[in-house]
Amino acid sequence: MPMKKSNNYILREIDKALISWKNEESRKPLLLRGPRQVGKSSAVRNLAHSFDYFIEIDFEAQLNLHALFSQSLNPKDICEQLSLYFEVPVIEGKTLMFFDEIQSCIPAISSLRYFYERLPGLHLIAAGSLLEFALQELPSFGVGRVRSMFLRPFSFNEFLNACNQNQLAEAIINASTANPIPDLIHKKTISLYKRFMAIGGMPEVVAKYVDSGDILQCMGIIDDLVISYQDDFAKYKRLMPALRIREAFEAVVLQMGGKFMYTKAASNSDPKQIKAALELLILAGLVIPVTHTSANGIPLGAEVDPKKRKMLIFDTGIFQRLLGLNIGELIIGESFEVVNKGALAELSVGLELSKSSSYYRNEPLYYWHRESASGNAEVDYLFQKGEKIIPIEVKSGIRGSMQSLHLFLKEKNIEMGVRSSLENFGQFQNITTVPIYAISVIGDPESWIK
């Protein structure tokens, strides 16, 4: 199955955002952020093909260049020396400068603000692994002078385009309750989505699947990624023992789908340590919190309870490998109930919602839960669109009551709710059914019922 490539690079949605940044008349240095191995460096190298000249510095591999930034933070001095070192011209508007693994050189991070002030015409991008930890040491390093852009693993839409399923991707975007996906195509899309859930969205894994179609080979790459992330935990040792980080990471997998309980994370560990370890994983982008909100109005973040959070691991492929799920059951089964009681379905919806947000913001995720003597009620996700609150309940099959969703709509006096499942687009009174593979189009919910 051929993939859509540009210079052996799988094209992604962020490429459009990078081109827009390049063409801005007044641009700031760009800080490309996100978990390790989600494709930050590859995206920058692909952008470099649209420039006359390209200079890439790897601060982990090229330790000798650290001294350059220790001597001076003047951008003109830095550029003059880098031009001589790499024998590449540094010309505003024609040269792309890339500072990779910048977390290894704190002075280089500090220099970014001066590029905006003194050399605004130069295109400069920085990226790095565990960059968030370094930024904590420089909380005001570039306020107003550096722009951040967040990269996440492949979305399902990007996966389809990589597989040359461009027409299908477009059909999903244009579908609605009045114009649902044809049944045969719907079944095909569900099948593709199950494969996407199994392999996840890590670029190396997606590339292997598109090249070979061999899911077993993909599983081997995921295993390698898991080991590399666990090895990274040793880099946190100044902040937290690696064992606590690993315990928290594994606890997120085991507790997926429910409120995270620190006391259940590790029997012999202090819950306070697990909490601190979890915050580090969130900072590293490996865990995404979903916070409880009372949802009595806009903004949703105004009435949150930080003590009540669910935790999502950042990739479904890594989730299923750590949990040891049966991939065959996932791919050929008629529902996700056989796979960890639907936790994978809930996880995938949360990740798609996160990936559908702007590249310039890390939008928080919310859920609603009510405990009462008559019974508990929970809505998996709440999405804010303008002045509207859109509740989303995830179902792992094509059946299941919507008691919690109806209760929420009535109690909060909200007109419309969303049921995301294996069903096609549909409308049942004030509940809109959106296929699980199309949840990323939630940014324009009115289009579903046109």
Secondary structure, DSSP 8 states (H G I E B T S, - for coil): ----EETTEE--THHHHHHHHHH-SS---EEEE-STTSSHHHHHHHHGGGSSEEEEEETTT-GGGHHHHHH---HHHHHHHHHHHHT----TTTEEEEEESGGG-HHHHHHHHHHHHH-TTSEEEEE-TTHHHHHHH-TTSSTTT-EEEE--S--HHHHHHHTT-HHHHHHHHH--SSS---HHHHHHHHHHHHHHHHH-S-HHHHHHHHHH--HHHHHHHHHHHHHHHHHHGGGGTTTS-HHHHHHHHHHHHHTTTS---GGGT-TTS-HHHHHHHHHHHHHTTSEEEEEEE--SSSSGGGGEEEEEEEEEES-HHHHHHHHT--HHHHHH-SSSTTTGGGHHHHHHHHHHHHHTS-TT----EEEEEE--TT--EEEEEEEEETTEEEEEEE-SSS----HHHHHHHHHHT-S-EEEEESS-SEEETTEEEEEGGGGGGGGSGGGGG-
